[in-house]
Every structure is written in C-alpha cells, then in structure tokens.
Amino acid sequence: MSSKVIKLTWSEVAEMVRTELRKIIGRDVFCVAKSDDDIYWDISFPLERLPLSDLHRILEALDATDSQRDLSLPPEEDHADSVSSLSMTVSQLLLRRNLGYDWEYLHLAEDSFWVLGERDAHETNSDFIKVGSQRFPLGELKSRQEVLEHLSENGASHRALMDICEEYLGKYQNELCWYYPTTDELHLGTFLLLVKEGVLSLPFNEVDSVDYELFCLEDACLCDAASINLLIADWYRFDSDLRHAMEGMRRYYEKREVIGNENKAVSDRS
C-alpha cells in the first residue's frame, strides 16, 4: 500500500480536469472545481454550457459504466441538450485519468483537495469489502441463503437480524449492517448487510413495537454497482434537501433572536 499524499488547490484540480477535457473533446473549456461539503465536489462551467454530445464523448472516452452514465446524464424528461457542470462521478474519473492512478481516500477542505494513498491494483480483484480502514473478507461471512433462511425461520424482523449482527460484531467488531432510512416507491427503507456474495438489501414496510422492522423477504436482493450508486445519489439528494431546510430554519430563529434582542433593547431604553 503506497503512502502517497498529494495536496492540490481547487484551481489545480480544475486545471487537471480541463487538460483531460481538452484531450477528449478537442477544445478548451474553462472549469471551476468546488466542494459543496466535505464529501461532495464537482466541476462546473461558469462561462458556457457543455453540449450533451460532448458529455457523451467524455463518458465514452472514460469507459463509464451504465450506472456511471445514469448518474452523470440529465434526466430524459428534462429534454436538456447541454449541461452546466459535471457530476462528481465524471469529475473523479477525469482526475484519476490525469493522475494516472486511483486513490485510497479523498479529503476535501475549503481551500485544498487532498489525495491520500494509491490503491493497489490487486484490490479490484480481491474478495473483500473495505469500510473506512477495515477490510472484511466476504468468504468468511454468511451466505445470502443462510441469512434468508434464518430470517424466515425466526420472524423476518430486525430482532432476528440482530442474531447475525451480534455474531459479526463479536468476530469483526462491526455489525456489518447499515440502516438506509430513505424510502423508494415500494418500501419505507432497507438494511444493507454484508454476506458472502456481496451486499444483501433487506427492505421493510412495517415497524413493530416488539420486533422492530419487519422485512419483505420476497423483495430481498443482492446489490450491484448500479443499485449502490442509486442509493448514494438518493442519499446525497436527501442530505442536501434536509441540510438546506435546517439551515433555513436556523436562519429564521437567528433572525427572530436578533429582532427580539433589538425590541428588548428599545423597550429597556423607553
């Protein structure tokens, strides 16, 4: 594992992406790299819009997967013929192309962009999932069938799932299970559990006061890159909407406090 660390300014990141765009579409496009928070960044075009035909050429040159294309192209119902920015997915593919390697971690700061570590080439073929700094070998975990049989025999509830999570916790100091609270059109939420075959999604529609979430086992399925990408994209939207709403609420109360203090000061003087 390399200990390579690179610190870039946001201007340098934009220039590196600009260089790759020039190679692909054959012309220069002014780029701005920016971060919305500490986990999301992208490339925008403040001086022009990028034709959709150029975006397709970029995705083709990057060998983007179907799921990466879905996350990067505007919705068909928008009937857009151009874009004003690139998604984080495409931005990162372009930056990787310029660097010539993939990284272990990114750290986004207000004035800098940190590229940490260099991913070993063999990792893409290794049968483990890395969460933070921990690696969990999938071959040691329960199979999808074992999990579903246990749930089916023990009530198909979160209480039954905890039997497996507690076993994982004792062995790996991690339950290897994550609650995903946002809803789709069919379910109230899901649990993502690591299993021998990968990631098992356990959706639910009901919550019981004793057994907690009641799983829809008929809809349980193994995830793939496309489904995980959709979950990530939905989470970004949920997180952004909620943060913006709470920021508006905070500004409202801060304004009320200022007005209240001003009114109190006037009242004290009179």
C-alpha positions as CSV (number, residue, x, y, z in Angstrom):
1,M,0.0,0.0,0.0
2,S,1.5,3.3,-1.0
3,S,1.7,6.2,1.4
4,K,1.5,8.8,-1.4
5,V,-0.1,12.0,-0.3
6,I,-0.8,14.9,-2.7
7,K,-2.2,18.3,-1.7
8,L,-3.9,20.3,-4.6
9,T,-5.6,23.6,-4.7
10,W,-9.0,23.7,-6.2
11,S,-7.6,25.7,-9.1
12,E,-5.1,22.9,-9.7
13,V,-7.8,20.3,-9.7
14,A,-9.8,22.4,-12.2
15,E,-6.8,22.7,-14.5
16,M,-6.1,19.0,-14.4
17,V,-9.7,18.2,-15.4
18,R,-9.5,20.9,-18.0
19,T,-6.5,19.2,-19.5
20,E,-8.3,15.9,-19.8
21,L,-11.4,17.5,-21.3
22,R,-9.2,19.2,-24.0
23,K,-7.7,15.9,-25.0
24,I,-11.2,14.3,-25.3
25,I,-13.3,17.0,-26.9
26,G,-10.6,18.8,-28.7
27,R,-11.2,22.3,-27.4
28,D,-10.6,24.3,-24.2
29,V,-13.3,24.7,-21.6
30,F,-12.9,26.9,-18.6
31,C,-13.6,24.8,-15.4
32,V,-14.2,25.6,-11.8
33,A,-13.7,22.9,-9.2
34,K,-15.6,23.3,-6.0
35,S,-16.8,21.4,-2.9
36,D,-20.4,21.6,-1.5
37,D,-19.4,20.0,1.7
38,D,-16.7,17.6,3.0
39,I,-17.9,14.6,0.8
40,Y,-19.1,16.0,-2.5
41,W,-17.3,18.0,-5.2
42,D,-17.7,18.6,-8.9
43,I,-16.7,20.6,-11.9
44,S,-18.8,23.5,-13.3
45,F,-18.6,25.6,-16.4
46,P,-19.3,29.2,-15.4
47,L,-18.7,30.7,-18.9
48,E,-20.6,28.3,-21.1
49,R,-22.7,25.1,-21.2
50,L,-21.2,21.8,-22.4
51,P,-23.2,20.2,-25.2
52,L,-24.7,16.9,-24.4
53,S,-22.9,15.4,-27.4
54,D,-19.6,16.4,-25.7
55,L,-20.7,14.8,-22.4
56,H,-21.4,11.5,-24.3
57,R,-17.9,11.7,-25.8
58,I,-16.4,12.2,-22.4
59,L,-18.3,9.2,-20.9
60,E,-17.2,7.1,-23.9
61,A,-13.6,8.1,-23.5
62,L,-13.7,7.3,-19.8
63,D,-15.3,3.8,-20.4
64,A,-18.0,4.8,-18.0
65,T,-20.3,2.0,-16.8
66,D,-24.0,2.2,-17.3
67,S,-24.6,3.2,-13.7
68,Q,-22.0,6.0,-14.0
69,R,-23.7,7.2,-17.2
70,D,-27.1,7.2,-15.4
71,L,-25.7,9.3,-12.6
72,S,-24.0,11.7,-15.0
73,L,-26.6,12.4,-17.7
74,P,-29.5,14.8,-17.1
75,P,-32.9,13.1,-16.8
76,E,-34.5,12.4,-20.1
77,E,-37.7,14.2,-19.1
78,D,-35.7,17.4,-18.9
79,H,-35.0,17.3,-22.6
80,A,-31.7,19.0,-21.9
81,D,-29.2,19.5,-24.8
82,S,-26.3,20.8,-22.6
83,V,-25.1,20.8,-19.0
84,S,-23.5,23.5,-16.8
85,S,-21.5,21.0,-14.7
86,L,-20.1,17.5,-14.4
87,S,-21.2,15.1,-11.7
88,M,-18.7,14.1,-9.0
89,T,-18.5,10.7,-10.7
90,V,-17.3,12.1,-14.0
91,S,-15.1,14.7,-12.3
92,Q,-13.3,12.0,-10.4
93,L,-12.9,9.8,-13.4
94,L,-11.2,12.7,-15.2
95,L,-9.0,13.5,-12.3
96,R,-7.9,9.8,-12.0
97,R,-7.1,9.8,-15.7
98,N,-4.9,12.9,-15.2
99,L,-3.1,11.5,-12.1
100,G,-2.6,8.1,-13.7
101,Y,-3.8,6.1,-10.7
102,D,-6.7,5.6,-8.3
103,W,-6.6,6.8,-4.7
104,E,-7.5,5.3,-1.4
105,Y,-9.1,8.4,0.1
106,L,-10.0,12.0,-0.6
107,H,-10.1,14.8,1.9
108,L,-12.0,17.9,0.8
109,A,-11.1,21.2,2.6
110,E,-12.3,24.7,1.8
111,D,-9.0,25.7,0.1
112,S,-7.5,22.3,-0.7
113,F,-8.0,18.9,-2.2
114,W,-6.1,16.0,-0.6
115,V,-5.4,12.8,-2.5
116,L,-4.4,10.1,0.0
117,G,-2.8,6.8,-0.9
118,E,-2.6,4.8,-4.0
119,R,-4.9,1.9,-4.4
120,D,-3.2,-1.4,-5.1
121,A,-4.0,-2.9,-8.4
122,H,-4.9,-6.3,-6.9
123,E,-7.6,-4.8,-4.7
124,T,-10.1,-4.7,-7.6
125,N,-9.9,-8.5,-7.8
126,S,-9.8,-9.2,-4.0
127,D,-12.9,-10.7,-2.5
128,F,-13.3,-8.2,0.4
129,I,-15.2,-5.0,1.1
130,K,-13.3,-2.1,2.6
131,V,-15.2,0.1,5.0
132,G,-13.1,3.0,6.3
133,S,-9.7,1.5,7.2
134,Q,-11.1,-2.0,7.8
135,R,-11.3,-4.9,5.3
136,F,-13.9,-7.5,5.6
137,P,-13.3,-10.8,3.7
138,L,-16.6,-11.9,2.2
139,G,-15.7,-15.5,2.1
140,E,-15.9,-15.8,5.8
141,L,-19.4,-14.3,6.1
142,K,-22.8,-16.0,6.0
143,S,-24.3,-16.6,2.5
144,R,-27.4,-14.9,1.2
145,Q,-29.3,-18.2,1.6
146,E,-28.2,-18.7,5.2
147,V,-29.4,-15.2,6.1
148,L,-32.7,-15.5,4.4
149,E,-33.3,-18.9,5.9
150,H,-32.5,-17.6,9.4
151,L,-34.9,-14.7,9.0
152,S,-37.6,-16.8,7.6
153,E,-37.4,-19.2,10.5
154,N,-37.2,-16.5,13.1
155,G,-39.8,-13.9,12.2
156,A,-38.2,-12.0,9.4
157,S,-37.6,-9.0,11.7
158,H,-34.8,-6.7,12.8
159,R,-34.8,-8.6,16.1
160,A,-33.9,-11.8,14.1
161,L,-31.3,-9.9,12.0
162,M,-29.6,-8.9,15.2
163,D,-28.6,-12.5,15.9
164,I,-26.4,-12.3,12.8
165,C,-25.2,-8.8,13.5
166,E,-24.1,-9.7,17.1
167,E,-22.2,-12.7,15.7
168,Y,-20.4,-10.4,13.2
169,L,-19.8,-7.8,16.0
170,G,-18.1,-10.4,18.1
171,K,-15.8,-11.5,15.3
172,Y,-15.2,-8.3,13.4
173,Q,-16.0,-5.5,16.0
174,N,-18.6,-4.4,13.4
175,E,-22.1,-5.5,12.8
176,L,-21.6,-5.3,9.0
177,C,-25.1,-4.0,8.7
178,W,-26.3,-0.4,7.9
179,Y,-29.7,1.1,8.1
180,Y,-30.7,3.1,5.0
181,P,-33.7,5.3,6.1
182,T,-34.8,7.0,2.9
183,T,-37.7,5.5,1.0
184,D,-38.3,4.4,-2.5
185,E,-41.7,4.0,-4.1
186,L,-42.1,0.4,-2.7
187,H,-40.5,0.4,0.7
188,L,-40.0,2.5,3.8
189,G,-36.3,1.8,4.0
190,T,-33.8,-1.1,3.9
191,F,-30.9,-2.6,5.7
192,L,-27.7,-3.3,3.9
193,L,-25.9,-6.5,5.2
194,L,-22.6,-7.9,4.1
195,V,-22.8,-11.5,3.0
196,K,-20.6,-14.0,1.2
197,E,-21.9,-12.9,-2.2
198,G,-21.6,-9.1,-1.6
199,V,-24.3,-6.8,-0.1
200,L,-27.7,-8.0,0.7
201,S,-30.6,-5.5,0.7
202,L,-33.3,-6.3,3.2
203,P,-36.2,-3.8,2.6
204,F,-39.1,-3.3,5.0
205,N,-42.6,-1.7,5.0
206,E,-43.7,-2.2,8.6
207,V,-42.3,-1.5,12.1
208,D,-43.4,-3.5,15.1
209,S,-43.1,-2.2,18.7
210,V,-41.5,-5.5,19.8
211,D,-39.6,-6.9,16.8
212,Y,-39.0,-3.6,15.1
213,E,-38.6,-3.6,11.3
214,L,-40.5,-6.4,9.5
215,F,-38.7,-7.4,6.3
216,C,-40.2,-8.0,2.9
217,L,-38.1,-11.2,2.2
218,E,-39.7,-11.6,-1.2
219,D,-38.0,-8.3,-2.2
220,A,-34.6,-9.0,-0.6
221,C,-31.9,-9.0,-3.2
222,L,-28.2,-8.7,-3.7
223,C,-27.0,-5.3,-4.7
224,D,-24.7,-4.3,-7.6
225,A,-22.7,-1.2,-8.5
226,A,-25.8,0.4,-10.2
227,S,-28.1,-0.1,-7.2
228,I,-25.5,1.2,-4.8
229,N,-24.8,4.2,-7.0
230,L,-28.5,5.0,-6.9
231,L,-28.6,4.7,-3.2
232,I,-25.7,7.0,-2.9
233,A,-27.3,9.5,-5.3
234,D,-30.6,9.4,-3.4
235,W,-28.8,9.9,-0.1
236,Y,-26.9,13.0,-1.5
237,R,-30.3,14.5,-2.5
238,F,-31.9,13.6,0.8
239,D,-28.9,15.0,2.8
240,S,-28.8,18.2,0.7
241,D,-32.6,18.9,1.0
242,L,-32.6,18.3,4.7
243,R,-29.5,20.4,5.3
244,H,-30.8,23.3,3.3
245,A,-34.2,23.1,5.1
246,M,-32.5,23.1,8.5
247,E,-30.2,25.9,7.5
248,G,-33.3,27.9,6.6
249,M,-34.8,27.0,10.0
250,R,-31.7,28.2,11.7
251,R,-31.6,31.5,9.9
252,Y,-35.3,32.0,10.8
253,Y,-34.6,31.6,14.5
254,E,-31.4,33.6,14.4
255,K,-33.3,36.4,12.8
256,R,-36.1,36.2,15.4
257,E,-33.4,36.3,18.2
258,V,-31.9,39.4,16.7
259,I,-35.3,41.1,16.3
260,G,-36.2,40.1,19.9
261,N,-32.9,41.5,21.3
262,E,-33.4,44.7,19.4
263,N,-37.0,45.0,20.6
264,K,-35.8,44.3,24.2
265,A,-33.1,47.0,23.9
266,V,-35.7,49.6,22.7
267,S,-38.0,48.6,25.5
268,D,-35.3,48.9,28.1
269,R,-34.5,52.4,26.9
270,S,-38.1,53.6,27.0
